[in-house]
Amino acid sequence: MTPSSSALPPSSIAERVTAVRARIDAACRAAGRDPGDVTLTAVSKTQPPEAIDAILGTGQRIFGENRVQEAQGRWTERRATSPDLELRLIGPLQTNKGEDAVDLFDVIETLDREKLARALAQAAEKRGRSPRVLVQVNTGAEPQKAGVLPDAADSLIVAARETYGLTVDGLMCIPPADQDAEPHFKMLRHLADRNGLSVLSMGMSGDYETAIRCGATHVRVGTALFGERNRP
C-alpha cells in the first residue's frame, strides 16, 4: 500500500495515543475498575507505514487487522524484529484462509460458525500453532454482518472448546451503528458470564468508554488514534 497524503504526522499520532490512553484510564476509574484491566487494541487496517512506525514508537504493541493478506504485508517483516507484537484478527475470516491466519495472528476474534472452528483446529494441528479465539456475536441480528446469533452462541462456544479443542478466551461484538451500544455490550457480558469467559472485546472509537463501563477488557480503536481511515 502506498502511503496516504492524509496520514497524520508522528507527533500527532503520539498525542492521540496519549489522549486515548488517558480517556481509557478515566473511564476505568469512573467505573470503579483498574485501568490495567483494559487493553487498547490499535486498529491498524489500511494505515500507511509511517503511521504504523509512529504508533510503534509510542510503545503500542497490540494491533487489530481486518484482512489476512493485508496484515501479512504489513506485519511479517516487523514481527521478525519485534517479537513482542500481538496481532488480533478482527475482520471476517474465510475458511480457506485458516492456515494463513493461524500462522500470523495470536488471537482470532471472529469465530462465528462451526465450519470455521473445524478449519482453525485443522490448521492449528498442521501448523503446530494454535491462536486463542473469541466468538463474535451478532448482537443486533444484522443480516449483513458476521457473527453468530445470540441464541446460538452457547452451542458454538461448547463446540469450539469441546469438539475442536480451541482455546476460547471470550466474546466480541460490533453493535448496530444506528442503535445505542450499551444494551449490546450488556448482552455480550451476560453471554460471557454465563459461559465462564473473561475476555470482552467491545467498543470502538465512538463508544469505548461506554464499553468499559459495561465490562470491556479490550477496546478496538482506530480513528481516534490515526484520524479518518485511509482507504486502500
VENHU-V236264 format. One line per field, one symbol per residue. ss: DSSP state (~ for helix, > for strand, _ for the rest). phi: phi as a letter, one per 40 degrees, with the letter a starting at -180 (. if undefined). psi: psi as a letter, one per 30 degrees, with the letter a starting at -180 (. if undefined). Layout:
BEGIN
ss: ???
phi: ???
psi: ???
END
This chain:
BEGIN
ss: _________~~~~~~~~~~~~~~~~~~~~~____~~~_>>>>>_____~~~~~~~~_____>>>>__~~~~~~~~~~~~~~____>>>>_____~~~~~~~~~~__>>>>>__~~~~~~~~~~~~~~____>>>>>>>_________>>~~~~~~~~~~~~~~____>>>>>_________~~~~~~~~~~~~~____>>>______~~~~~~____>>>>_~~~~______
phi: .cdccccccdcccccccccccccccccccccgbcdccbbcbcccdgccdcccccccccgcbbbbbcbccccdccbdccccbbcccbbbcbbdbcccbdccccccccbbcbcbacdcdccccccccccgabccbbccbcccfcccbchccdcbcdccdccccccbgccccibbabcdcbbccdccccccccccdcbgbbbbcahbdcaccccccchdbbbbbbdccbgdcccc
psi: kkkkfgkkleeeeeeeeeeeeeeeeeeeefgglkfffkkjjkjgkgkleeeeeeeefffkgkkkkekeeeeeeefeeeeffifgkkkkjglkkkefgeeeeeeekekjghkgleeeeeeeeeeeeefgkjlllkkkkifghkffklkkkefgeeeeeeeeeeefgljjealkljlkfglkfeeeeeeeeeeeefghkfkjjkkaefgfeeeefggkfkkjkdefefakkkk.
END
